[in-house]
């Protein structure tokens, strides 16, 4: 269903879920995924990070850190800073909107958690 809204292809959503990148997705009695806004936000963020070249293993690490709670905010910030630095080295190959969106989202979420 999310793929119909241009979020990302259905096979990508299935893959992310299979890899444990979309935890806690509930299903209805027919087995259809029931997405909440949090899932949509995660999918958008992962799409941006993947577009910047983030490896799947690092993406899994970010999800696990987020699931571990607020105590991992400094670690997530460090990953974000490193990702931005790596992006700047390859800027000609990546759409800036993905980095800007991903970085802005992470900063907003961390600001909310810090404050």
C-alpha positions as CSV (number, residue, x, y, z in Angstrom):
1,X,0.0,0.0,0.0
2,X,2.8,2.4,0.8
3,X,4.3,1.9,-2.6
4,X,1.1,3.3,-4.1
5,X,1.9,6.6,-2.4
6,X,5.4,6.8,-4.0
7,X,7.2,6.0,-0.8
8,X,9.2,3.2,-2.3
9,X,8.6,0.0,-4.2
10,X,6.7,-2.8,-2.5
11,X,9.7,-5.2,-2.9
12,X,11.8,-2.7,-1.0
13,X,9.3,-2.6,1.8
14,X,9.2,-6.4,2.0
15,X,13.0,-6.5,1.9
16,X,13.4,-3.9,4.7
17,X,10.9,-5.8,6.9
18,X,12.6,-9.2,6.2
19,X,16.0,-7.7,7.2
20,X,14.5,-6.4,10.5
21,X,14.6,-2.7,9.5
22,X,10.9,-2.2,10.1
23,X,10.2,-3.8,13.4
24,X,6.8,-4.0,15.0
25,X,4.7,-3.9,11.9
26,X,1.3,-5.3,12.7
27,X,-0.8,-7.3,10.2
28,X,-4.5,-7.5,9.7
29,X,-6.4,-10.8,9.6
30,X,-5.6,-11.2,5.9
31,X,-1.8,-10.8,6.5
32,X,-1.7,-7.2,5.1
33,X,0.8,-4.9,6.8
34,X,-0.7,-2.1,8.9
35,X,1.6,0.8,8.6
36,X,1.7,3.7,11.1
37,X,3.3,7.1,10.6
38,X,6.4,6.0,12.4
39,X,6.9,3.2,9.8
40,X,6.5,5.7,6.9
41,X,9.0,8.0,8.6
42,X,11.5,5.1,8.9
43,X,11.0,4.1,5.3
44,X,11.6,7.6,4.1
45,X,14.7,7.9,6.3
46,X,16.1,4.6,5.1
47,X,15.5,5.5,1.5
48,X,17.4,8.7,2.0
49,X,20.3,7.0,3.8
50,X,20.5,4.2,1.1
51,X,20.5,6.9,-1.6
52,X,23.5,8.4,0.1
53,X,25.4,5.1,-0.1
54,X,24.8,3.9,3.5
55,X,25.5,0.2,3.6
56,X,22.7,-2.1,4.8
57,X,24.9,-3.2,7.8
58,X,25.1,0.4,9.0
59,X,21.4,0.9,8.4
60,X,20.7,-2.1,10.6
61,X,23.1,-0.7,13.2
62,X,21.1,2.6,13.2
63,X,17.8,0.8,13.6
64,X,19.2,-1.2,16.5
65,X,20.5,1.9,18.1
66,X,17.2,3.6,17.8
67,X,15.4,0.6,19.3
68,X,17.9,0.7,22.2
69,X,16.5,4.1,23.2
70,X,17.5,7.6,23.9
71,X,20.8,6.6,25.5
72,X,22.1,5.9,22.0
73,X,21.5,9.4,20.6
74,X,25.2,10.4,20.8
75,X,26.1,7.3,18.8
76,X,23.4,8.0,16.2
77,X,24.6,11.6,15.9
78,X,28.2,10.3,15.3
79,X,27.0,8.0,12.5
80,X,25.0,10.9,11.0
81,X,28.1,13.2,11.0
82,X,30.2,10.5,9.5
83,X,27.6,9.8,6.8
84,X,27.5,13.5,5.9
85,X,31.2,13.7,5.7
86,X,31.3,10.6,3.4
87,X,28.5,12.1,1.3
88,X,30.4,15.4,0.8
89,X,33.3,13.4,-0.6
90,X,31.0,11.9,-3.2
91,X,28.5,14.7,-3.7
92,X,28.5,14.6,-7.4
93,X,27.0,11.1,-7.3
94,X,24.1,11.6,-4.9
95,X,21.0,13.8,-4.9
96,X,21.4,16.5,-2.2
97,X,17.8,16.2,-1.3
98,X,18.3,12.8,0.2
99,X,21.1,13.9,2.5
100,X,19.3,17.1,3.5
101,X,16.1,15.2,4.2
102,X,17.8,12.4,6.1
103,X,20.0,14.8,8.1
104,X,17.2,17.2,8.9
105,X,15.0,14.3,10.0
106,X,17.6,12.9,12.3
107,X,18.4,16.3,13.8
108,X,14.7,17.0,14.4
109,X,14.2,13.6,16.1
110,X,17.2,13.9,18.2
111,X,16.3,17.5,19.2
112,X,12.9,16.2,20.3
113,X,14.5,13.5,22.3
114,X,17.1,15.8,23.9
115,X,14.6,18.5,24.9
